[in-house]
C-alpha cells in the first residue's frame, strides 16, 4: 500500500513518474521524492509551477489535520503505549496547525490545496478504515504503520518545499518543522518495534 501523502502527490499529477513505485520495493534504492522526479520536466516535480506558498501551507495543514484526527481516534482505541504517543501527536499537530494559521496570516496568504486535491478524501477514508478496525493489536499496528508512512512522506515534502517556497518565513517554518517530523518518526518507529 502506498502511503497517503505519496498518493496525494500522484493525484495532483506532480509526481507522475512515482505512480508505479512502492516503499517496500527496491531495497537499497534511494527512496526520496527528489530521486524519483524527472528534473527535465518541471510539471513532474514539486518545484514545478503547480505549487505556490498557499499550496505548501495547505499541504502541511492537511497533513497535520489528518494526523490530529488519527491521533484523536488512537487516544480512545489504542493500547496504553499507543495512547501516550497519540496524545503527543495530537498536541504537536494542533500546535503546528495554529502555527500554520499564524504564518499564513502574517504572509497574507490563504492556504489553498492544489486543484485536483484528493488527499483530504483519502485521509478521511484511512480514518474510516482505522475507525472500523477493532481495538487491539490490529488497531495499534494500523495506526503506527500509517503514522510512519505519513511522517516519511512529510520529510520528503519538507525537503522539496525548501527549494520551492518563495516566502522566507515559510522556508524557516519548513526548516524548523523538519526536525519535529523526524522526532515524531523516531517515536512511532520505536513504538512499532515495541509492538512487534
C-alpha positions as CSV (number, residue, x, y, z in Angstrom):
1,X,0.0,0.0,0.0
2,X,1.3,3.4,-0.9
3,X,1.4,6.0,1.9
4,X,-1.4,8.6,1.7
5,X,0.9,11.6,1.1
6,X,2.5,10.0,-1.9
7,X,-0.9,9.1,-3.3
8,X,-1.8,12.7,-2.7
9,X,1.1,13.9,-4.8
10,X,0.3,11.4,-7.5
11,X,-3.3,12.5,-7.7
12,X,-2.1,16.1,-8.2
13,X,-0.1,14.9,-11.2
14,X,3.1,16.5,-9.9
15,X,4.8,13.2,-9.5
16,X,3.7,11.1,-12.4
17,X,6.9,9.2,-12.5
18,X,6.2,8.0,-9.0
19,X,2.9,6.1,-9.9
20,X,4.5,2.7,-10.1
21,X,6.7,2.9,-7.0
22,X,6.2,1.3,-3.6
23,X,8.1,1.8,-0.4
24,X,8.6,-1.9,0.0
25,X,10.1,-2.4,-3.4
26,X,13.7,-1.8,-4.4
27,X,15.7,-2.4,-1.3
28,X,18.8,-0.3,-1.4
29,X,17.4,2.2,-3.9
30,X,17.3,5.9,-2.9
31,X,13.8,6.5,-1.6
32,X,13.2,10.2,-1.8
33,X,10.9,12.3,-3.8
34,X,13.9,14.0,-5.4
35,X,15.4,10.7,-6.7
36,X,12.1,9.8,-8.3
37,X,11.2,13.0,-10.0
38,X,12.2,13.9,-13.6
39,X,14.4,17.0,-13.4
40,X,13.8,17.7,-17.1
41,X,10.0,18.0,-16.7
42,X,9.1,20.8,-14.2
43,X,5.5,19.5,-14.1
44,X,6.6,16.2,-12.5
45,X,8.3,17.7,-9.5
46,X,7.2,19.7,-6.5
47,X,9.3,22.5,-7.9
48,X,7.0,22.8,-11.0
49,X,4.7,25.7,-11.5
50,X,1.8,23.8,-9.8
51,X,2.6,24.6,-6.2
52,X,2.6,28.0,-4.6
53,X,3.2,29.1,-1.0
54,X,-0.5,28.9,-0.4
55,X,-0.5,25.3,-1.7
56,X,2.5,24.4,0.5
57,X,0.8,25.8,3.6
58,X,-2.3,23.9,2.8
59,X,-0.4,20.6,2.3
60,X,1.3,20.9,5.7
61,X,-2.0,21.9,7.3
62,X,-3.9,19.0,5.6
63,X,-1.3,16.5,6.8
64,X,-1.4,17.9,10.3
65,X,-5.2,17.8,10.4
66,X,-5.2,14.2,9.2
67,X,-2.6,13.3,11.9
68,X,-4.6,15.1,14.5
69,X,-7.8,13.1,13.6
70,X,-5.8,9.8,13.6
71,X,-4.3,10.7,17.0
72,X,-7.7,11.6,18.5
73,X,-9.0,8.2,17.5
74,X,-5.9,6.4,18.8
75,X,-6.3,8.1,22.1
76,X,-9.6,6.3,22.5
77,X,-8.8,3.0,20.9
78,X,-5.1,2.4,21.3
79,X,-3.2,0.4,23.9
80,X,-1.6,2.4,26.7
81,X,1.7,2.9,24.7
82,X,-0.2,4.0,21.6
83,X,-2.4,6.4,23.6
84,X,0.7,8.0,25.0
85,X,2.2,8.6,21.6
86,X,-1.2,9.7,20.2
87,X,-1.6,12.3,22.9
88,X,1.8,13.8,22.0
89,X,0.9,13.7,18.3
90,X,-2.4,15.4,19.0
91,X,-0.8,18.2,20.9
92,X,2.1,18.7,18.5
93,X,-0.1,18.7,15.4
94,X,-2.6,21.1,17.0
95,X,0.3,23.4,17.7
96,X,1.5,23.1,14.2
97,X,-1.9,24.0,12.7
98,X,-2.0,27.1,14.9
99,X,1.5,28.0,13.7
100,X,0.4,27.5,10.1
101,X,-2.6,29.7,10.5
102,X,-0.5,32.4,12.2
103,X,2.1,32.2,9.4
104,X,-0.5,32.3,6.7
105,X,-2.0,35.5,8.3
106,X,1.5,37.1,8.5
107,X,2.1,36.2,4.9
108,X,-1.3,37.5,3.8
109,X,-2.0,34.1,2.2
110,X,-5.0,31.8,2.4
111,X,-3.8,28.1,2.5
112,X,-5.3,26.5,-0.6
113,X,-4.9,22.9,-1.6
114,X,-3.9,22.5,-5.3
115,X,-6.6,21.8,-7.9
116,X,-7.4,18.1,-8.1
117,X,-6.7,17.5,-4.4
118,X,-7.7,14.0,-3.3
119,X,-5.6,13.9,-0.2
120,X,-8.3,15.0,2.2
121,X,-10.7,12.4,0.9
122,X,-8.1,9.7,1.1
123,X,-7.1,10.7,4.6
124,X,-10.8,10.5,5.5
125,X,-11.0,7.0,4.0
126,X,-7.9,6.0,6.0
127,X,-9.6,7.3,9.2
128,X,-12.7,5.3,8.4
129,X,-10.7,2.2,7.9
130,X,-8.9,2.7,11.2
131,X,-12.2,3.5,12.9
132,X,-13.6,0.2,11.7
133,X,-10.5,-1.7,12.9
134,X,-11.2,-3.5,16.2
135,X,-9.4,-2.3,19.3
136,X,-6.3,-4.3,20.0
137,X,-3.2,-5.3,18.1
138,X,-4.6,-4.7,14.6
139,X,-5.7,-1.2,15.5
140,X,-2.3,-0.4,17.1
141,X,-0.4,-1.7,14.1
142,X,-2.7,0.1,11.6
143,X,-2.2,3.4,13.5
144,X,1.5,3.1,13.8
145,X,2.1,2.0,10.2
146,X,0.0,4.9,8.9
147,X,2.0,7.3,11.1
148,X,5.3,6.0,9.9
149,X,4.2,6.4,6.3
150,X,2.8,9.9,6.8
151,X,5.9,11.2,8.6
152,X,8.3,9.7,6.0
153,X,6.2,11.4,3.3
154,X,6.2,14.7,5.1
155,X,10.0,14.6,5.5
156,X,10.2,14.2,1.7
157,X,7.8,17.0,1.2
158,X,9.7,19.3,3.6
159,X,12.9,18.6,1.7
160,X,11.3,19.6,-1.6
161,X,9.4,22.5,-0.1
162,X,12.7,24.1,1.0
163,X,13.6,24.5,-2.7
164,X,10.3,25.9,-3.9
165,X,8.9,28.0,-1.0
166,X,9.0,31.7,-2.0
167,X,8.5,33.3,1.3
168,X,11.4,33.5,3.7
169,X,9.2,32.8,6.8
170,X,7.7,29.8,5.1
171,X,11.2,28.4,4.4
172,X,12.1,29.0,8.0
173,X,8.9,27.2,9.1
174,X,9.8,24.2,6.9
175,X,13.4,24.2,8.2
176,X,12.2,24.2,11.8
177,X,9.4,21.7,11.2
178,X,11.6,19.0,9.5
179,X,13.3,18.1,12.8
180,X,10.0,17.9,14.6
181,X,8.7,15.5,11.9
182,X,11.9,13.4,12.3
183,X,11.3,13.3,16.1
184,X,7.8,12.1,15.5
185,X,9.1,9.5,13.1
186,X,11.6,8.2,15.6
187,X,8.9,7.9,18.2
188,X,6.5,5.9,16.0
189,X,9.3,3.7,14.7
190,X,10.3,2.9,18.2
191,X,6.7,2.2,19.1
192,X,6.4,-0.1,16.0
193,X,9.4,-2.2,17.4
194,X,7.8,-2.3,20.8
195,X,4.6,-3.6,19.4
196,X,6.3,-6.5,17.4
